[in-house]
Amino acid sequence: MADRPMKFSTFHLFHQFAGQSAKEVYDYQIEIVELLEELGFDGVWVAEHHFRDYGVVPNIFTLLANLAARTERLRLGTGIVVLPLHNPVHVAEEAAMVDLLSGGRLELGIGRGYQSIEFENFGLDLSEARDRFNESLDMLLGLWTRDDFEYKGRFHETRHPLTLMPKPVQRPHPPLHVAAVSPETVEMYAARGLPILADPAAPFKKIAKAAETWHATAAANGVDTTGVELVASRSVYVAPTLEQAREDQARFEEGFDRSRIFNLRSAPIDPGTGQAAKGFEFYQDRYLKGGSVDNEFRWNQLEIIGDPERVIAQIQTVRDMGYGNLMCDFGSTRELPIEEMKKVLRFFAAEVMPAFR
């Protein structure tokens, strides 16, 4: 059925619902990850968040080290490490260690972050996020690929030539994926041949444009794109019938308080001006208007949802845009009992995945 394969990975927010302990969140998600390996998924991605129940994983590498010991095949992804919040030398070391412990299974998703509450509590200025991100990225690449690496930037410098111990297993380094929400981010990293993680909140036509821009910019800059994997992140739900998928979608939306995600605490706001921080103008409307989209829009333009036939066709469309890995969010903010979630995953693995193998 498919002329090009598609990889299937899953996104894990580790959202803590009311009445749930953090330990219960971890236990639930770890049990799901063990099932994903059994079902033949290709990888998992874990989100980093701080100071909120929205996601209770402040250090992804600690968690991935745990998952590395429980799995043998799954690729282990950071979705994403918020680089400006970290010392890049630490990130290079921790990533290398997880790569080593997992036998070379790390995928490093990185981004500049956007939540003002996180930056403020770490004593950082959100408007410096992009510059900090770019310096950290240069340091990661240098530390992984060179001995006696030296660097002097505005925020970071090496006092002595540095040689990383240990180095990652994957050569020249673990695959990097840059979270790209704004069009200029896509171009900036395509020019360097760095693959993107497409914006999960953007409609299909926008992620199609992002992939087109990425491939065109990479080609214009003479980048060899063989084996490069662009990742599309989507909310995914498959039910036996279209009617059931629609009913379930409406029920999920009804039970979910969107203001828990789209609010002033998580918006990229400059505390000095009360407006979007420098470099985050692109986010202004989405966050301050509450990110509300109706079910019809979600059904037609945003989510991969329906019966197996419709879902397979939607995934083929995403693959044809130029994406090789679908990061499936099967309900990171839906309070599904674990047996129900397992049923959804088993159904997807049985009815959808074989069409792309």
PyMOL commands that set and color helices and strands:
alter all, ss='L'
color gray80, all
select helices_A, chain A and resi 22-39+60-70+83-85+88-101+116-121+126-145+183-190+204-220+242-254+258-260+281-288+295-302+308-321+338-351+353-356
alter helices_A, ss='H'
color red, helices_A
select strands_A, chain A and resi 7-12+43-46+75-82+106-111+176-180+196-198+231-238+304-306+325-329
alter strands_A, ss='S'
color yellow, strands_A
deselect
rebuild
show_as cartoon
